[in-house]
């Protein structure tokens, strides 16, 4: 059985007091056993959040990680640093990192490799832009993002890979992919994994949908056969909304 996962990406929102308040509010609610719940707070608060969630099923993950082991990379964080504060997973390739910090399919392969070598679990984010969908290139673009950004890494350890399909036109816009559009793309993604790595891996890999998921649309999106949960931006900043989405699985 594939894992059902809901992950909240807080991006660059909330100061330390607000972050801790949100964390406590999420922690105070029961988490359904069938759902794996993750939050990605600002890097600055990872350490304190990891401590605050010790022994609790909520998992704290990073929003990013550098490909290099260490060295002159001002402002960056390494796999070793994450591990040293008990952070075992990171988002990679979020569309905002691709758009504002020049992350490309090619540069992402280095991050994937480093994460894999260090046993860091990856939530690999990808998805087409509006122009790609309008010109009917969305399958092609997604296939390329997977092939170059992820599949090209040698000897992938799929136990440590979660996929997050996030059409860029749906992120933070209030416009959501319809459940049918999400299902169609998720089934395509699974078929790509199946072609390259076989049916067992394809069936076992969780594929999350991200892009304006809200309590009002989560049930229908999550009920699609190949949608195994969600990566949530805006709605993860309110405990009530985030918990409603967690309980929509
Ligand atoms: C995201 O940034 O990963 C995201 C899905 O954002 P939102 O839910 O706000 O669209």
Boltz pocket constraint, residues with backbone or C-beta under 6 A from the ligand:
constraints:
  - pocket:
      binder: B
      contacts: [[A, 9], [A, 166], [A, 170], [A, 171], [A, 172], [A, 173], [A, 174], [A, 210], [A, 211], [A, 212], [A, 213], [A, 231], [A, 232], [A, 233], [A, 234], [A, 235]]
      max_distance: 6.0
